[in-house]
Amino acid sequence: MESTMQTKRRPYPTDDIRLSALDKARSTATIPKLMAAEMVDHVAMSGSCSEADLRRYGFSDAEIQTFGPTARQEAERMSTREHSLAA
């Protein structure tokens, strides 16, 4: 009779669920900073960043409404700094 018992594999650190940048921002209250960085990156790639773009990244409508204005201000500061460093 063949044994149907399988050896249980011990979990390895790589088996852990990895948190996304958005999950980390949610757990560390840094959503505006991440949202601002995404705004700057998206504008650099496509010339603009809309609420739909932020939703595609994974931000909820509530997060966009709550943190959007602060993130927009931070994105403007980040862009200004990048331009001044490049000059």
HUJO-V244738 format. One record per residue. N is the residue number from 1. RES is the residue in one letter. SS is DSSP state (~ for helix, > for strand, _ for the rest). OMEGA is omega in whole degrees, -180 to 180 (999 if undefined). BURIAL is # if it has 9 or more other C-alpha atoms within 8 Angstrom, else .. Layout:
n;res;ss;omega;burial
N;RES;SS;OMEGA;BURIAL
N;RES;SS;OMEGA;BURIAL
//
This chain:
n;res;ss;omega;burial
1;M;_;-179;.
2;E;_;179;.
3;S;_;177;.
4;T;_;-180;.
5;M;_;179;.
6;Q;_;178;.
7;T;_;176;.
8;K;_;179;.
9;R;_;177;.
10;R;_;179;.
11;P;_;176;.
12;Y;_;179;.
13;P;~;-179;.
14;T;~;178;.
15;D;~;-180;.
16;D;_;175;.
17;I;_;-179;.
18;R;_;179;.
19;L;_;175;.
20;S;_;177;.
21;A;~;180;.
22;L;~;176;#
23;D;~;179;.
24;K;~;179;#
25;A;~;179;#
26;R;~;-177;#
27;S;~;-179;.
28;T;~;177;.
29;A;_;178;.
30;T;_;-179;#
31;I;~;-179;#
32;P;~;-179;#
33;K;~;179;#
34;L;~;180;#
35;M;~;178;#
36;A;~;180;#
37;A;~;178;#
38;E;~;177;#
39;M;~;-179;#
40;V;~;-180;#
41;D;~;-177;.
42;H;~;178;#
43;V;~;180;#
44;A;~;-178;.
45;M;~;-171;.
46;S;~;178;.
47;G;_;178;.
48;S;_;177;.
49;C;_;-178;#
50;S;_;175;.
51;E;~;178;.
52;A;~;177;.
53;D;~;179;.
54;L;~;176;#
55;R;~;178;#
56;R;~;177;.
57;Y;~;178;.
58;G;_;178;.
59;F;_;179;#
60;S;_;177;.
61;D;~;180;.
62;A;~;179;.
63;E;~;180;#
64;I;~;180;#
65;Q;~;-177;.
66;T;~;-171;.
67;F;~;-177;#
68;G;~;-179;#
69;P;~;178;.
70;T;~;180;.
71;A;~;179;#
72;R;~;178;#
73;Q;~;179;#
74;E;~;179;#
75;A;~;178;#
76;E;~;177;.
77;R;~;-180;.
78;M;~;-180;#
79;S;~;179;#
80;T;~;179;.
81;R;~;-179;.
82;E;~;179;.
83;H;~;-179;.
84;S;~;178;.
85;L;~;-178;.
86;A;~;-177;.
87;A;_;999;.
//
